[in-house]
């Protein structure tokens, strides 16, 4: 709190919208100049902003620590092996090309002989799913197959043999030179090896003309080089990455995470949004004050008419209304009513020696509503000119006030109906889905 006060002392003269906030706080706190309330308001807002900033900075540091812990690349070309397979995101930059993002698999440790045999049998049954790539089936191959040399996440290596190399390369890439729309049937045999165990997978693929880009060709060449280095360094503690592909020098680096920066940016966005939200909340409270005072106006004037009709003077009637309100407030049977609080402040002013005319005038100005200004003018005229027809004028004002209250209730009801429109539309959409989806499914059956 002391830190917040020191910050408040430094920035209180530079805050945007400060005067509007002070005026709204004065409206919501009758009888005060708004200075103390303004300080408490901004201290609360500043406390929330500092909490959000602290949380955002903490999350930023956490994201940065996580990014550092995921750093595994050493000497710019080696990745450590672990007991289980894992993937590492890297960025490779050819000497004369553009940066490319890669997801490198680091293979796990070897299995026992029995585990290897069981794993091979399961893998042979699932091999078609591994090699299909983006194709729907082997009967229509229009993009590269994935004749993988190693199953991702498993210690299995695969050697492929093709009965024809006219349409397909050993790595599964399509050779489009002699392809036609009729396609070429290619037989594929894969020898799967896990430790000392072996299994055979056989399949036929119909190769149709694909469309390859320069980037895809480079990635295929790079994939082949990675497989070649994997064979050489399978038993080494680190996975080696190639430095050249077809004479093009490569530079490797880990893909940097933007999460710390993103979290920090989101933190500042939340702080800005919260700053504006608090002011909007204050404005909403002042609007709620106005609606409440409009609703109470007819009741206040009717009480004045009733008491004055019974022979009470204006000031006496005023004090009786305030006294009844304060008793109910002490008994917790009456919620805060802003109009009665303003009337109570007027009573305190008159008790402290302020002229009755001046007190009524201040009452109308503080309320800031035309109906209360009109009431204060009627009371002032009664004191200045001795108008004996005040009761008659107030009765007419009561009738007009009740009409205004009816209009206010109608307007509030229309606003509520408008707010209910969106939920009703959403409910209609849900009902339509519940009706149409089963109907569509039954028609398909």
C-alpha positions in Angstrom: 0.0 0.0 0.0 2.9 2.4 0.8 4.4 1.7 -2.6 1.0 2.4 -4.3 0.7 5.7 -2.4 4.2 6.7 -3.6 3.4 5.9 -7.1 0.0 7.7 -6.8 1.8 10.9 -5.6 4.0 10.8 -8.6 1.4 10.2 -11.3 -1.8 11.7 -10.0 -1.4 14.8 -12.1 -0.9 12.9 -15.3 -3.9 10.5 -15.3 -6.3 10.7 -18.2 -10.0 11.2 -17.4 -9.2 12.1 -13.8 -11.7 15.0 -13.6 -14.6 12.9 -14.9 -13.7 10.2 -12.3 -13.8 12.8 -9.5 -17.2 14.1 -10.5 -18.6 10.6 -10.7 -17.3 9.8 -7.3 -18.8 12.9 -5.9 -22.1 11.9 -7.2 -21.9 8.4 -5.7 -20.7 9.7 -2.3 -23.0 12.5 -1.2 -21.5 15.1 1.1 -17.8 14.6 0.1 -15.5 16.5 -2.2 -14.4 13.3 -3.8 -10.7 13.7 -3.0 -10.4 10.9 -0.6 -12.6 8.6 -2.6 -10.6 9.5 -5.7 -7.4 8.5 -4.0 -8.9 5.2 -2.8 -10.3 4.5 -6.2 -7.0 5.0 -8.0 -5.1 3.1 -5.3 -7.4 0.1 -5.8 -7.0 0.4 -9.6 -3.2 0.7 -9.2 -3.1 -2.3 -7.0 -4.9 -4.4 -9.5 -2.6 -3.2 -12.3 0.5 -4.1 -10.3 -0.9 -7.5 -9.5 -1.5 -8.2 -13.2 2.0 -6.9 -14.1 3.6 -9.1 -11.4 1.6 -12.1 -12.7 2.5 -11.4 -16.3 6.2 -10.9 -15.5 6.2 -14.2 -13.5 4.6 -16.0 -16.4 7.1 -14.4 -18.8 10.0 -15.6 -16.6 8.5 -19.1 -16.4 8.1 -19.2 -20.2 11.7 -18.1 -20.6 12.9 -20.8 -18.1 10.9 -23.5 -19.9 12.4 -22.4 -23.2 15.9 -22.6 -21.7 15.2 -26.0 -20.3 14.1 -27.3 -23.7 17.5 -26.2 -25.2 19.3 -29.3 -26.2 21.4 -28.5 -29.3 25.1 -28.5 -28.4 28.1 -27.4 -30.6 25.5 -26.3 -33.2 25.0 -29.8 -34.5 24.5 -32.4 -31.8 21.4 -33.6 -29.9 21.7 -35.8 -26.8 19.9 -39.2 -26.8 17.6 -40.2 -24.0 15.9 -43.4 -22.8 12.8 -42.6 -24.9 12.4 -41.0 -28.3 11.6 -37.3 -28.4 11.3 -34.6 -31.0 13.2 -31.4 -31.2 12.1 -28.3 -33.2 15.1 -26.8 -35.1 15.6 -24.2 -37.8 18.0 -25.0 -40.6 19.4 -22.3 -42.9 21.2 -23.2 -46.2 24.1 -21.1 -47.2 22.2 -19.6 -50.1 18.6 -20.4 -49.2 15.8 -19.5 -46.8 15.3 -20.7 -43.2 13.4 -23.9 -42.9 11.8 -25.3 -39.7 12.3 -29.0 -38.9 11.0 -31.4 -36.3 13.9 -33.8 -35.6 13.4 -37.2 -34.1 15.9 -38.4 -31.5 15.7 -42.2 -31.3 15.3 -44.2 -28.1 17.4 -47.0 -26.6 17.4 -50.6 -28.0 14.9 -53.3 -26.9 15.3 -56.9 -25.9 15.0 -59.7 -28.5 11.4 -60.8 -27.6 10.3 -57.2 -27.4 11.9 -56.5 -30.7 10.0 -59.5 -32.4 6.6 -58.4 -30.9 7.2 -54.8 -32.0 8.2 -55.9 -35.5 5.0 -57.9 -35.9 2.8 -55.0 -34.8 4.7 -52.5 -37.0 4.3 -54.7 -40.1 0.5 -54.6 -39.7 0.6 -50.8 -39.4 3.2 -50.1 -42.0 0.7 -48.9 -44.7 -0.3 -46.0 -42.3 3.4 -45.1 -41.9 4.2 -44.9 -45.6 1.0 -43.3 -47.0 2.0 -39.8 -46.3 -0.7 -37.4 -47.6 -2.2 -40.1 -49.9 -5.6 -41.7 -49.2 -4.5 -45.2 -50.2 -1.8 -47.1 -52.1 -4.2 -47.5 -55.0 -3.9 -43.8 -55.8 -0.5 -42.2 -54.9 -0.2 -38.6 -56.1 2.2 -37.3 -53.5 5.4 -38.7 -52.1 5.3 -41.8 -50.0 7.1 -42.0 -46.8 9.5 -44.9 -47.3 10.9 -44.2 -43.9 14.2 -45.6 -42.8 13.2 -45.5 -39.2 9.8 -45.6 -37.5 9.2 -42.5 -35.4 9.5 -43.2 -31.7 10.5 -46.8 -32.2 14.0 -48.4 -32.6 13.2 -49.9 -36.0 15.2 -49.4 -39.2 13.8 -50.3 -42.6 15.6 -51.2 -45.9 13.4 -50.8 -49.0 13.6 -52.6 -52.3 11.4 -51.7 -55.3 10.7 -53.9 -58.3 10.9 -50.8 -60.5 12.7 -47.5 -60.0 11.0 -45.9 -63.0 8.3 -44.1 -60.9 9.6 -44.1 -57.4 12.9 -43.4 -55.6 14.2 -45.4 -52.7 13.1 -42.7 -50.3 9.5 -42.7 -51.5 9.7 -39.6 -53.6 8.0 -39.7 -56.9 9.9 -39.5 -60.2 7.5 -37.6 -62.5 9.4 -37.8 -65.7 7.7 -40.9 -67.2 4.4 -40.9 -65.3 1.1 -40.8 -67.1 -2.5 -40.5 -65.8 -2.9 -44.2 -66.2 -0.2 -44.6 -63.5 2.5 -47.2 -62.8 2.3 -50.1 -60.4 5.4 -50.4 -58.2 6.0 -53.3 -55.8 7.7 -52.4 -52.5 9.4 -54.7 -50.1 10.6 -53.4 -46.7 13.0 -55.3 -44.5 12.3 -54.2 -40.9 15.1 -54.6 -38.4 15.0 -54.2 -34.6 18.2 -55.3 -32.9 18.9 -58.7 -34.4 15.3 -59.5 -35.4 13.8 -59.0 -38.9 10.4 -58.9 -40.6 9.3 -58.3 -44.2 6.6 -56.0 -45.4 5.3 -56.2 -49.0 2.8 -53.9 -50.8 2.0 -52.5 -54.3 1.4 -48.8 -55.1 -0.2 -47.2 -58.1 1.9 -44.0 -58.8 0.2 -41.1 -60.5 1.8 -37.8 -61.5 2.6 -35.5 -58.5 3.5 -31.8 -58.3 6.8 -31.0 -56.5 8.2 -27.6 -55.5 11.9 -26.7 -55.1 11.4 -26.6 -51.4 10.0 -30.1 -51.3 13.0 -31.4 -53.3 15.4 -29.8 -50.8 13.6 -31.3 -47.9 13.7 -34.8 -49.5 17.4 -34.5 -50.0 17.9 -33.3 -46.5 15.8 -36.2 -45.1 18.0 -38.6 -47.0 21.2 -37.0 -45.5 19.7 -37.2 -42.0 18.9 -40.9 -42.5 22.5 -41.5 -43.7 24.0 -39.8 -40.7 21.6 -41.7 -38.4 23.0 -45.0 -39.7 26.5 -43.9 -39.1 26.0 -42.5 -35.6 23.3 -44.8 -34.2 25.4 -45.9 -31.3 26.8 -42.5 -30.5 25.6 -40.4 -27.6 24.7 -37.5 -29.9 22.7 -37.2 -33.1 24.7 -35.5 -35.9 23.1 -33.1 -38.3 24.4 -32.6 -41.8 26.5 -29.5 -42.6 26.0 -29.7 -46.4 23.3 -31.0 -48.8 24.3 -31.2 -52.5 27.1 -28.7 -52.0 24.9 -26.2 -50.1 26.2 -25.4 -46.7 23.6 -25.6 -43.9 23.5 -23.7 -40.6 21.4 -25.1 -37.7 19.7 -23.3 -34.8 16.9 -24.2 -32.4 13.5 -22.7 -33.1 13.1 -19.8 -30.7 9.8 -19.6 -28.7 7.9 -16.4 -28.8 5.9 -17.3 -25.7 7.7 -15.0 -23.3 7.2 -12.0 -25.5 3.6 -13.0 -26.2 2.9 -13.3 -22.4 4.5 -9.9 -21.8 2.4 -8.2 -24.6 -0.8 -9.8 -23.3 0.1 -8.6 -19.8 0.2 -4.9 -21.0 -2.9 -5.4 -23.0 -4.8 -6.7 -19.9 -3.5 -3.7 -17.9 -4.8 -1.2 -20.5 -8.1 -3.1 -20.7 -8.5 -3.1 -16.9 -7.7 0.6 -16.6 -10.5 1.4 -19.0 -12.9 -1.2 -17.5 -12.6 0.4 -14.0 -13.6 3.8 -15.4 -16.5 2.2 -17.4 -17.6 0.5 -14.2 -17.7 3.8 -12.4 -19.7 5.4 -15.2 -22.1 2.5 -15.0 -22.6 3.1 -11.3 -23.4 6.8 -12.0 -26.0 5.7 -14.6 -27.5 3.3 -12.1 -27.6 6.2 -9.6 -29.6 8.3 -12.0 -32.1 5.4 -12.7 -32.6 4.9 -9.0 -33.1 8.6 -8.3 -35.7 8.8 -11.1 -37.6 5.9 -9.6 -37.5 7.5 -6.1 -38.6 10.9 -7.2 -42.4 10.2 -7.3 -42.3 8.6 -3.9 -40.3 11.6 -2.4 -42.7 14.2 -3.8 -45.8 12.3 -2.7 -44.4 12.1 0.8 -43.8 15.8 0.8 -47.4 16.4 -0.4 -48.8 14.1 2.3 -46.9 15.7 5.1 -47.5 19.3 4.0 -51.2 18.5 3.5 -51.2 17.4 7.2 -49.9 20.8 8.2 -46.1 20.3 8.3 -43.8 23.0 7.0 -41.5 22.2 4.1 -38.4 21.9 6.2 -40.2 19.8 8.8 -41.6 17.5 6.1 -38.1 17.2 4.6 -36.6 16.3 8.0 -39.2 13.8 8.7 -38.6 12.0 5.4 -34.9 11.9 6.0 -35.3 10.7 9.6 -37.5 7.8 8.6 -34.9 6.8 5.9 -32.1 7.0 8.4 -33.9 4.8 11.0 -34.5 2.2 8.4 -30.9 2.3 7.3 -29.8 1.8 10.9 -32.1 -1.2 11.1 -30.7 -2.6 7.8 -34.2 -2.7 6.4 -33.5 -0.1 3.7 -30.7 -0.3 1.0 -28.7 2.8 0.1 -30.8 5.3 -1.9 -28.9 8.1 -3.4 -31.8 10.6 -3.5 -32.4 10.2 0.3 -28.7 10.6 0.9 -28.8 13.9 -0.9 -31.8 15.0 1.1 -29.9 14.0 4.3 -26.9 16.1 3.2 -29.3 19.0 2.7 -30.6 18.6 6.3 -27.1 18.6 7.6 -26.4 21.8 5.7 -29.4 23.5 7.2 -28.5 22.3 10.7 -25.0 23.8 10.2 -26.4 27.2 9.4 -26.8 27.2 5.6 -29.8 29.2 4.5 -32.8 27.0 3.6 -33.1 28.5 0.1 -29.4 27.9 -0.6 -29.6 24.3 0.7 -32.5 23.5 -1.7 -30.6 25.1 -4.5 -27.5 23.0 -3.8 -29.7 19.9 -3.5 -31.0 20.4 -7.1 -27.5 21.0 -8.5 -26.0 17.9 -6.8 -28.8 15.6 -8.1 -28.1 16.8 -11.7 -31.6 15.6 -12.9 -34.3 17.9 -14.3 -37.0 16.6 -12.0 -35.0 17.4 -8.9 -34.0 20.8 -10.2 -37.6 21.5 -10.8 -38.4 20.4 -7.2 -35.7 22.7 -5.8 -37.0 25.6 -7.8 -40.5 25.1 -6.5 -39.3 25.0 -2.9 -37.1 28.1 -3.4 -40.1 30.0 -4.9 -42.2 29.0 -2.0 -39.7 30.5 0.5 -39.1 33.6 -1.6 -42.6 34.6 -2.6 -44.7 32.8 0.0 -46.6 30.9 -2.6 -49.5 29.2 -0.8 -50.2 27.0 -3.9 -47.1 24.8 -3.4 -49.2 21.8 -2.4 -51.2 22.1 -5.5 -48.1 22.4 -7.7 -46.5 19.4 -5.9 -49.6 17.3 -6.5 -49.3 18.0 -10.2 -45.6 17.2 -10.0 -46.6 13.8 -8.4 -48.8 12.9 -11.3 -46.1 13.9 -13.8 -43.5 11.9 -11.8 -45.6 8.8 -11.9 -46.1 9.1 -15.6 -42.3 9.4 -16.0 -41.8 6.4 -13.8 -44.1 4.4 -16.0 -42.2 5.5 -19.1 -38.9 4.5 -17.4 -40.3 1.0 -16.5 -41.4 0.5 -20.2 -37.9 1.6 -21.4 -36.2 -0.8 -19.0 -38.5 -3.6 -20.2 -37.6 -2.9 -23.8 -33.9 -2.9 -23.0 -34.3 -6.3 -21.2 -36.1 -7.7 -24.2 -33.3 -6.5 -26.5 -30.7 -8.2 -24.2 -32.6 -11.4 -24.3 -32.7 -11.5 -28.1 -29.2 -13.0 -28.5 -29.7 -15.9 -26.0 -33.1 -16.6 -27.7 -31.4 -16.8 -31.1 -28.7 -19.1 -29.7 -31.4 -21.3 -28.2 -33.2 -21.5 -31.5 -29.9 -22.6 -33.3 -29.4 -25.3 -30.7 -33.0 -26.5 -31.1 -32.6 -26.6 -34.9 -29.4 -28.6 -34.6 -31.1 -31.1 -32.3 -33.9 -31.5 -34.8 -31.9 -31.5 -38.1 -28.9 -33.7 -37.1 -31.0 -36.8 -36.1 -33.2 -36.3 -39.2 -30.2 -36.1 -41.5 -28.6 -39.2 -39.9 -31.9 -41.2 -40.3 -32.1 -40.2 -44.0 -28.5 -41.4 -44.6 -29.4 -44.7 -43.0 
